[in-house]
Amino acid sequence: MPQEQEQKKVQRKGGGSDETDADAGQVQSSSKAAELKEEMDDILDEIDSVLEENAEEFVKSYVQKGGE
Amino acid sequence: MAIPKVFGTETEYGIAAVGAPDFNPVLSSSLLISTYAGSLRRIRWDYEQESPLRDARGFEPVPAREGTDEDLGLANVILPNGARYYVDHAHPEYSTPECIAPRQLVVHDKAGERILERSLNEVARSMPSAPQLSIYKNNSDGKGNSYGTHENYLVDRATPFGDIVRDLTPFFVSRIVYTGAGKVGAEAPWDDRGRSLYQLTQRADFFETEVGLETTLKRPIINTRDEPHADPERYRRLHVIVGDANLCEVSTFLKIGTTAIVLKMIEDRFLPDLSIVNPVQALHEISRDLTCTHEIALADGRRVNPVQLQWEYLEHARKYVEREDDTPENREVLERWEMVLGALETDPSSLHRQLDWVAKHRLLHAYRDRDGLEWNDSKLRAIDLQYHDVRRDRGLYYRLEAAGKVERLTTDEEVDAAVMEPPLDTRAYFRGRCISKYPDSIAAASWDSLIVDTGADALQRIPMREPLRGTKAHVDALLASSDDAASLVSKLQD
């Protein structure tokens, strides 16, 4: 897969630090997390219903060439 | 004195065919557009560039036509709302008509989404056995390919370009805290974290230089394309390529509204030097910090985070608007700008109703928690993509909107009207109304011309070099009294 092959170069100097983690800024207390979960449940079910069949395969085949 | 800001967006949409990955995106884009446009596709795009300094205000004979892309049969149409809808390389692209207020631009940007959605429906209805197409308003395929969402602003030709570069670059680098559309993954070659990362912008990874003419490789933060589509002695069209495609209306509103005020301040030399030492690196770093607290070095020796830098622009903008440009539209921009910066400072995740990168991150975060997924799970990539689907029954942004979970600045009625109606207060009004009223007599059109076939031997070009002429106030009586295009042209020639 092209995605994996691209990820090889050295880390940018001075660039990535710990705060670049995808979870940064989203630390939730457990009660807040529970509240969030409840509120999101409907939407999450909806996500399941609208994702293309074989969503993972579909996203892998999503390639856009040319533009601008 | 700064000139009025006329602006518009151009969006290249991603295109895919479900179950047919080897479909032809160029022909499919053309099919979408020509099916939507119907008989309007006969009107061609006028590629003739402004004739040089002989600014004829009257009429010019139209020279014989040279071959263009259009001769390959790819759709390229002008719509009754004054917009352009065409194939750009392998994407359908929608350029809004010229607008003068940020909220108006949001309405017309949304009308573009509706036009793409209607096009999909039209094709599905007329060709039921063809593969089902889908359209995404985003800027990356997650595999290192990016396509643009460009903004255009009318700028005074007298403003030195160096001033624009100096004062706009720090603004563009830091505004991504509210304009970013969010992305799962890293696509910059130096970042080896693959998909195990979420960042603020779709586009930051693709920017490598500070200033330049390129748009498809070595992309610059400030693009130098100089094609004013207006009187070149008076105007520049600043072509901005560093932005993301937004679905959240507040993001689009702020992106356009704040940039327009900053440009006016630049024209009036109102800003201090806020230069960043290494803007390209700062853009990449800020995009990777979801807390919006990453400090960057300024040329004056200070270290500030992007929100602090935005506060500085906002403070100057407040003074500027109060002294020079106190309009209700500007006051609304300042209020929303302040609200968003305040929330970014205390808790960025609280902006899930206003900003795309926050809304999408919240979905991904909740989904990941529920199913115990790792960040590099391809299901999360699929959710990222699905957020941008323009179909209101399938796109996740639109599912949030239907559930009342994002803030609207427009109504469905306004957006539906903008699918057909041009803005009233720019030359788009004249263009759009002529397309509606005299469709069989308009041979071609462009941003700054209409070419009319009056039945006479030569076609007649009507130049439209002033973006603020041709408004409803200017031309409504003229149009109302002209039953056909020949009558319109003869009145204009008087």
Interface residues (C-beta under 8 A of the other chain):
Chain A: P2 Q3 E4 E6 Q7 K8 K9 V10 Q11 R12 G14 G15 G16 S17 E19 T20 D21 A22 D23 A24 G25 Q26 A33 L36 K37 M40 D42 I43 L44 E46 I47 V50 L51 E52 A55 E56 F58 V59 K60 S61 Y62 V63 Q64 K65 G66 G67 E68
Chain B: E12 G14 I15 A16 V18 P21 P25 D88 H89 A90 H91 D141 G142 K143 G144 N145 S146 Y147 G148 H150 V184 G185 A186 E187 A188 P189 W190 D191 D192 R193 G194 R195 S196 L197 Y198 T215 T216 I241 Q281 H284 E285 R288 D289 L290 T291 C292 T293 H294 P348 S349 H361 R362 L363 H365 A366 Y367 D369 R370 W375 S378 K379 R381 A382 I383 L385 Q386 D389 D393 R394 G395 L396 R399 L400 A403 K405
